[in-house]
Every structure is written in structure tokens, then in C-alpha cells.
Amino acid sequence: MTPRGFAGPNLLAMILFEKFAQHQPLNRQSERYAREGIDLSLSTLADQVGACAAALKPVHALIETHVLAAERLHGDDTTVPILARGKTDTGRIWTYVRDDRPFGGRSPPAALYYASRDRRQEHPERHLKTFSGILQADAYSGYNPLFKADRGPGPLTQALCWAHARRKFFVLADIVTNARRGRDAAPISPIAFEAVKRIDALFDIERDINGLAADERLQRRRQESRLLATELEAWMRAERARLSRSSPVAEPIDYMLKRWEGFTTFLGDGRICLTNNAAERALRGFALGRKAWLFAGSDRGADRAAFMATLITTAKLNNVDPQAWLADVLSRIADTPQNRLGELLPWNWRPARALMASAA
């Protein structure tokens, strides 16, 4: 419970879950409670959310430390409108996801979020200043300083997303969507169609090795994927030489060939995934939620949304009910010694009632 607060942990957890996981703004929650005869004003609810965030900071800090200690992270960002004078700014929510399960890692998965009012490169530089390892992301130029040789504590290893690259070809080779356009449809690109087929062959191998140990994955890639990637590069370079600058399929080919080293990093490291889908999934809630809450009311509101998303998404990644976990943590955190806070993390968590039963 919050200091001198009237609300119990179950109510507080429900308010937090409704706002940050179900995308129900506090004003709608206040109206709903009013219809049930309960007077919970918007300001009261906002105060309670702030008090909960303050109480949960130690748990958030442990998740942040865990994520940034990873060997490999997925990174991505999405837009979030942030209220400004007479308008909204196009802010950003950034996520960094630790998920070692694709290469059989035993470390628990977790997601870390930050908010910013713009997309300047200083933000990922600040977020990842202590991280050294592999960064799986798209080709956003703001990440480039992270890969420079003189970067301290050392350059990150770049691993680009094949799903992102494939999508550009798929748009030009989507027969079903094209058929719906009727007479206005552009002709299907045979080059794009062939590119999708070749890339899909790599994905078939990845589906087969998902969850295997890193060295097993690397061995299969050396045996099967390396030749396919080499042939794909040679084929794309040959096709590109015959294409005009204005050809629609030239753009996705150039996108890959100019960044080929980043796309083929996976061939030398079994920990790397072929896609950045883990980060894209982690941002899906914001993509859906902003239709309901329209904008963050302030920088503090955006930061709080990122803070709570870290807690809720990490609970979900560990197959823990976020609302039940938040309620239990809020009821116990004030009495939990500093050296035992790790017991409250989603992957270590046991509900208080389970602890009492085992003690009896």
C-alpha cells in the first residue's frame, strides 16, 4: 500500500493494470467508479499511480540492471504523441528486450522501456551507455555511434532484421493484396517474388533451430544458411546491375546490399536471431494503446508509461499475471529487505499465500 493511502494493493494493481495494460485512461476509470457510487477523482487516481511508481522503483531498477547485463538485446522504438503547447510532439517510446530463449539461454526474459520527446541519437546512446554486446535492431542511423570502434566500453555488434528487409520485397510480391486492387494493381515483381522465396528458405532453417543451443545453431547455419546467403547476395547484385534507378525493387535490394555485413552477422554467432520481432512485439501494446489514450499528457506521463510497461511486459514474458504480481509486490515491498528484493522479480516471484502455505 502507498504511504498514508486509502487504497489497498488489489485496487491499486487494478488501476495500474487497467491504465497501462488495458489502455483505459484514468478519466475513464474515474467515470466508471463514479457510476458505481465510488468517488475517485482523476487527481486522486493520478496521485495513487505516482505513489505506486515511487514504491516500485527498486524492482524496476533490478529489471533494468538485468536487461542491460545481457549478451544480446533487441532494440526498437515507436511513436507516442506527447502534449505540448497547443499541439502534440511526436515523441518516442524505446524498448530493449532481453530474450535468450531462442538460443537455449536460461536467463529470464525481460523488457526495458524509455520515453523521449524526439528521436535524436543521444537517446539510445544514453540508454545503452553501459551495455556491451549484440544489438538487434533496424537500420535507424541513430544507432550508428554505438557500433563505432572508439565507443566506450566497446563497440556493439550490429545485427539487422531480415523480417524488416523481407517486408519491403513482400509488398511488391503480394499476389493476394494485388488481386484486391483490380485494374489499378501494379504488376507483381518477379524479382521481389524470387527474393521473398530465397529469404523464406533462410527462415525455414531458423524455425527448425529455434531453441537449440548457440553452438548447434551456429553449426547448422554454417552447413546450410551460409551458402543460401552467399547465393542470395550474388543474385541480388546481378539483378541490381540490370535494374534502372527508378525500379521499385531497386530500393529494397539497395537497402540490403548496402548493409550486408549487418544482415549476415547471424552467420557467425548462434545467439543472434534472424529477426527483431521480439522488440516489435514488445511495442505492440503502445501501437494499440495510443488509439485509446491519444497522447501522453507530459514528459513525466510518458516516462511513467515506459516505467510501468517495463514491469507489466516483463511479468507477461515470464508467464506471470501482471495484476496479481503487482498487487502482491505492492503489499510486500515496504517490508522486504534490500538484499531480498530479487525475490519480488517476476521470474523469482511466489505469491505471499504460497509462501505462507509452504512455511506451514
C-alpha positions as CSV (number, residue, x, y, z in Angstrom):
1,M,0.0,0.0,0.0
2,T,1.1,3.6,-0.6
3,P,2.1,5.7,2.5
4,R,-1.0,7.2,4.1
5,G,-3.0,5.9,1.2
6,F,-6.6,4.8,1.4
7,A,-6.4,2.2,-1.4
8,G,-5.3,-1.3,-0.9
9,P,-2.8,-3.2,-3.1
10,N,-5.5,-5.0,-5.1
11,L,-7.3,-1.8,-6.0
12,L,-4.0,-0.1,-6.9
13,A,-2.9,-3.0,-9.0
14,M,-6.2,-3.0,-10.9
15,I,-5.9,0.8,-11.6
16,L,-2.3,0.3,-12.9
17,F,-3.2,-2.7,-15.0
18,E,-6.3,-1.0,-16.5
19,K,-4.3,2.1,-17.4
20,F,-1.0,0.6,-18.6
21,A,-2.0,-2.8,-19.9
22,Q,-5.7,-2.4,-20.9
23,H,-5.2,1.2,-22.1
24,Q,-8.0,2.7,-20.0
25,P,-7.1,6.3,-19.2
26,L,-7.6,7.5,-15.6
27,N,-10.5,9.8,-16.5
28,R,-12.5,6.8,-17.9
29,Q,-11.7,4.8,-14.8
30,S,-12.8,7.6,-12.6
31,E,-16.1,7.8,-14.6
32,R,-16.7,4.1,-14.2
33,Y,-16.1,4.2,-10.5
34,A,-18.5,7.2,-10.2
35,R,-21.2,5.1,-11.9
36,E,-20.7,2.5,-9.2
37,G,-21.1,5.2,-6.5
38,I,-17.3,5.4,-5.7
39,D,-15.8,8.8,-5.6
40,L,-12.3,8.5,-7.1
41,S,-11.4,11.7,-8.9
42,L,-8.9,11.9,-11.7
43,S,-6.4,13.8,-9.5
44,T,-6.7,11.2,-6.8
45,L,-6.1,8.3,-9.2
46,A,-3.1,10.2,-10.7
47,D,-1.6,10.7,-7.2
48,Q,-2.0,7.0,-6.4
49,V,-0.3,6.0,-9.7
50,G,2.6,8.3,-8.9
51,A,2.9,6.8,-5.4
52,C,2.9,3.3,-6.8
53,A,5.6,4.2,-9.3
54,A,7.7,5.5,-6.4
55,A,7.2,2.4,-4.4
56,L,8.1,0.1,-7.3
57,K,11.3,1.9,-8.2
58,P,13.6,-0.7,-6.6
59,V,12.0,-3.5,-8.6
60,H,12.2,-1.5,-11.8
61,A,15.9,-0.9,-11.1
62,L,16.6,-4.6,-10.8
63,I,14.9,-5.3,-14.1
64,E,16.9,-2.5,-15.8
65,T,20.2,-4.0,-14.5
66,H,19.2,-7.4,-15.6
67,V,18.3,-6.3,-19.2
68,L,21.5,-4.2,-19.6
69,A,23.6,-7.2,-18.4
70,A,22.5,-9.3,-21.4
71,E,24.8,-10.6,-24.1
72,R,22.3,-9.6,-26.8
73,L,19.4,-7.1,-26.9
74,H,16.6,-6.4,-29.3
75,G,16.0,-2.7,-29.7
76,D,13.2,-0.7,-31.4
77,D,11.1,2.4,-30.9
78,T,7.6,3.6,-31.8
79,T,5.9,7.0,-31.8
80,V,3.9,8.3,-28.9
81,P,2.3,11.8,-29.0
82,I,3.3,14.0,-26.1
83,L,1.2,17.0,-25.2
84,A,2.9,20.4,-25.9
85,R,1.6,24.0,-26.0
86,G,-1.3,24.0,-28.4
87,K,-0.2,20.8,-30.1
88,T,1.4,17.4,-29.6
89,D,5.0,16.5,-30.2
90,T,5.8,13.2,-31.9
91,G,7.7,11.6,-29.0
92,R,9.2,8.1,-28.8
93,I,8.9,5.0,-26.7
94,W,12.1,2.9,-26.9
95,T,12.4,-0.7,-25.9
96,Y,15.3,-3.1,-25.2
97,V,14.3,-6.7,-24.9
98,R,16.4,-9.4,-23.3
99,D,15.3,-12.8,-24.5
100,D,17.8,-15.7,-24.6
101,R,15.2,-18.4,-25.2
102,P,15.9,-18.7,-29.0
103,F,19.4,-20.0,-28.3
104,G,18.5,-22.1,-25.2
105,G,19.6,-19.5,-22.7
106,R,18.4,-19.8,-19.1
107,S,18.3,-16.2,-18.2
108,P,14.8,-14.9,-17.7
109,P,13.3,-12.7,-20.4
110,A,12.7,-9.0,-19.6
111,A,11.8,-5.8,-21.4
112,L,13.0,-2.3,-20.6
113,Y,11.3,0.9,-21.9
114,Y,12.3,4.6,-22.0
115,A,10.4,7.6,-23.3
116,S,11.7,10.7,-25.1
117,R,10.2,13.8,-26.8
118,D,12.2,13.2,-30.0
119,R,14.2,10.6,-31.8
120,R,17.7,12.0,-31.6
121,Q,20.6,9.6,-31.4
122,E,21.6,10.8,-28.0
123,H,18.7,8.7,-26.5
124,P,19.9,5.2,-27.5
125,E,23.4,6.3,-26.6
126,R,22.3,7.2,-23.1
127,H,20.1,4.2,-22.7
128,L,22.8,1.7,-23.7
129,K,25.9,3.6,-22.3
130,T,26.7,0.6,-20.0
131,F,25.8,-2.1,-22.4
132,S,28.3,-4.1,-24.4
133,G,27.2,-6.9,-26.7
134,I,24.9,-7.5,-29.7
135,L,22.2,-5.1,-30.6
136,Q,19.5,-6.4,-32.9
137,A,17.6,-3.5,-34.5
138,D,16.5,-1.9,-37.7
139,A,18.8,0.3,-39.8
140,Y,18.0,3.5,-37.9
141,S,21.1,5.8,-38.2
142,G,20.8,6.9,-34.6
143,Y,22.2,3.6,-33.5
144,N,25.4,4.0,-35.7
145,P,27.6,5.6,-32.9
146,L,27.0,2.5,-30.9
147,F,28.9,0.4,-33.5
148,K,32.0,2.7,-33.8
149,A,35.3,1.2,-32.8
150,D,36.2,4.0,-30.4
151,R,32.9,3.7,-28.4
152,G,33.3,3.0,-24.7
153,P,33.0,0.5,-23.1
154,G,33.4,-1.0,-26.6
155,P,31.5,-1.1,-29.9
156,L,28.3,-3.0,-30.0
157,T,27.8,-5.8,-32.7
158,Q,25.1,-4.9,-35.2
159,A,22.6,-7.5,-36.2
160,L,19.9,-6.3,-38.7
161,C,16.4,-7.7,-39.1
162,W,15.6,-9.9,-42.0
163,A,11.9,-9.7,-41.4
164,H,12.1,-5.9,-41.9
165,A,14.1,-6.4,-45.2
166,R,11.7,-9.2,-46.4
167,R,8.7,-6.9,-45.8
168,K,9.9,-4.5,-48.4
169,F,10.1,-7.2,-51.0
170,F,6.8,-8.8,-49.9
171,V,4.9,-5.6,-50.6
172,L,6.0,-5.8,-54.3
173,A,5.2,-9.5,-54.5
174,D,1.9,-9.8,-52.5
175,I,-0.4,-11.5,-55.0
176,V,-3.4,-11.6,-52.7
177,T,-3.4,-7.9,-51.9
178,N,-2.6,-7.0,-55.5
179,A,-5.7,-9.0,-56.7
180,R,-7.9,-7.0,-54.4
181,R,-6.8,-3.8,-56.2
182,G,-8.3,-5.0,-59.5
183,R,-7.4,-3.0,-62.6
184,D,-5.4,-0.4,-60.5
185,A,-3.0,-3.1,-59.3
186,A,0.7,-2.7,-60.3
187,P,2.2,-5.8,-61.9
188,I,3.8,-8.3,-59.5
189,S,7.6,-8.0,-59.4
190,P,9.1,-11.4,-60.3
191,I,12.4,-10.2,-58.8
192,A,10.7,-9.4,-55.5
193,F,8.9,-12.7,-55.6
194,E,12.1,-14.6,-56.0
195,A,13.7,-12.5,-53.2
196,V,10.9,-13.5,-50.8
197,K,11.3,-17.2,-51.8
198,R,15.1,-17.1,-51.2
199,I,14.7,-15.3,-47.8
200,D,12.0,-17.7,-46.8
201,A,14.4,-20.6,-47.2
202,L,16.6,-19.0,-44.5
203,F,13.6,-18.6,-42.3
204,D,12.8,-22.3,-42.7
205,I,16.2,-23.2,-41.2
206,E,15.7,-20.7,-38.4
207,R,12.3,-22.2,-37.4
208,D,14.0,-25.6,-37.2
209,I,16.8,-24.5,-35.0
210,N,14.9,-22.2,-32.7
211,G,15.6,-23.1,-29.0
212,L,18.7,-25.1,-29.7
213,A,22.0,-24.2,-28.0
214,A,24.0,-21.4,-29.7
215,D,26.8,-23.7,-30.9
216,E,24.2,-26.1,-32.5
217,R,22.5,-23.2,-34.2
218,L,25.8,-21.9,-35.5
219,Q,26.8,-25.3,-36.9
220,R,23.5,-25.5,-38.8
221,R,23.9,-22.1,-40.2
222,R,27.4,-22.8,-41.4
223,Q,26.2,-26.0,-43.0
224,E,23.0,-24.7,-44.6
225,S,22.4,-20.9,-44.2
226,R,25.8,-19.6,-45.3
227,L,25.5,-20.9,-48.8
228,L,22.0,-19.6,-49.2
229,A,23.0,-16.2,-48.0
230,T,26.0,-16.1,-50.4
231,E,23.9,-17.1,-53.3
232,L,21.3,-14.5,-52.4
233,E,23.9,-11.7,-52.3
234,A,25.3,-12.8,-55.7
235,W,21.8,-13.0,-57.2
236,M,20.8,-9.6,-55.8
237,R,23.9,-7.9,-57.1
238,A,23.4,-9.4,-60.6
239,E,19.8,-8.3,-60.7
240,R,20.6,-4.9,-59.4
241,A,23.1,-4.3,-62.2
242,R,20.3,-4.7,-64.7
243,L,17.7,-2.5,-62.9
244,S,17.1,1.2,-63.5
245,R,17.3,3.6,-60.7
246,S,13.5,4.1,-60.8
247,S,12.7,0.4,-60.5
248,P,10.6,-0.1,-57.3
249,V,12.5,-3.3,-56.4
250,A,15.9,-1.4,-56.6
251,E,15.2,0.2,-53.2
252,P,14.8,-3.0,-51.1
253,I,17.8,-4.5,-52.9
254,D,19.9,-1.5,-52.1
255,Y,18.7,-1.5,-48.5
256,M,20.1,-5.0,-48.0
257,L,23.3,-4.8,-50.1
258,K,24.5,-1.5,-48.5
259,R,24.1,-3.2,-45.1
260,W,25.1,-6.7,-46.0
261,E,27.6,-7.1,-43.1
262,G,24.9,-6.2,-40.6
263,F,22.5,-8.7,-42.2
264,T,24.9,-11.6,-42.2
265,T,26.2,-11.2,-38.6
266,F,24.0,-14.1,-37.6
267,L,26.1,-16.5,-39.7
268,G,29.0,-16.1,-37.2
269,D,27.1,-16.2,-33.9
270,G,24.4,-18.7,-32.8
271,R,23.0,-16.3,-30.3
272,I,21.7,-13.9,-32.9
273,C,18.1,-14.1,-34.2
274,L,17.2,-13.6,-37.8
275,T,14.6,-11.0,-36.9
276,N,13.9,-8.2,-34.4
277,N,10.4,-9.5,-33.8
278,A,10.9,-9.7,-30.0
279,A,11.2,-5.9,-29.9
280,E,8.4,-5.3,-32.3
281,R,6.1,-7.5,-30.2
282,A,7.1,-5.5,-27.1
283,L,5.9,-2.3,-28.7
284,R,2.6,-3.7,-29.9
285,G,0.8,-2.5,-26.8
286,F,1.8,1.1,-27.4
287,A,0.7,0.9,-31.0
288,L,-2.7,-0.3,-29.9
289,G,-3.0,1.8,-26.8
290,R,-2.4,5.2,-28.3
291,K,-5.7,4.9,-30.1
292,A,-7.4,4.8,-26.8
293,W,-5.4,7.4,-24.8
294,L,-4.5,9.6,-27.8
295,F,-1.4,11.2,-26.2
296,A,0.8,11.4,-23.1
297,G,0.0,14.5,-21.1
298,S,3.6,15.4,-20.2
299,D,7.1,14.1,-20.3
300,R,6.5,12.7,-16.8
301,G,3.4,10.9,-18.1
302,A,5.4,9.3,-20.9
303,D,8.2,8.3,-18.6
304,R,5.7,6.7,-16.2
305,A,4.1,4.8,-19.1
306,A,7.6,3.5,-20.0
307,F,8.3,2.6,-16.3
308,M,5.0,0.6,-15.9
309,A,5.4,-1.1,-19.3
310,T,8.8,-2.4,-18.1
311,L,7.1,-4.0,-15.1
312,I,4.0,-5.3,-16.9
313,T,5.7,-6.6,-20.1
314,T,8.4,-8.4,-18.1
315,A,5.7,-10.1,-16.0
316,K,4.0,-11.3,-19.2
317,L,7.2,-12.5,-20.7
318,N,7.7,-14.7,-17.6
319,N,4.1,-16.0,-17.8
320,V,3.1,-14.2,-14.7
321,D,-0.3,-12.4,-14.3
322,P,0.8,-8.8,-14.1
323,Q,-2.1,-7.6,-12.0
324,A,-1.8,-10.4,-9.4
325,W,2.0,-9.8,-9.3
326,L,1.7,-6.0,-8.9
327,A,-0.9,-6.4,-6.1
328,D,1.4,-8.8,-4.2
329,V,4.5,-6.7,-4.7
330,L,2.8,-3.6,-3.5
331,S,1.7,-5.3,-0.4
332,R,5.1,-6.7,0.4
333,I,7.8,-4.3,-0.9
334,A,7.8,-1.9,2.1
335,D,8.7,-4.8,4.4
336,T,11.1,-6.6,2.1
337,P,14.8,-6.0,3.0
338,Q,17.1,-4.6,0.2
339,N,19.0,-7.8,-0.1
340,R,15.8,-9.8,-0.7
341,L,14.2,-7.6,-3.3
342,G,15.2,-10.0,-6.0
343,E,12.5,-12.4,-4.6
344,L,9.9,-10.0,-6.0
345,L,11.1,-10.1,-9.6
346,P,8.6,-11.9,-11.9
347,W,10.9,-14.8,-12.6
348,N,11.5,-15.4,-8.8
349,W,8.1,-14.4,-7.5
350,R,6.0,-16.7,-5.4
351,P,2.7,-15.2,-4.1
352,A,2.5,-14.4,-0.4
353,R,-0.2,-17.1,0.1
354,A,2.1,-19.7,-1.5
355,L,5.0,-18.7,0.8
356,M,2.7,-19.0,3.9
357,A,1.4,-22.4,2.8
358,S,5.0,-23.7,2.3
359,A,6.0,-22.3,5.7
360,A,3.1,-24.1,7.4
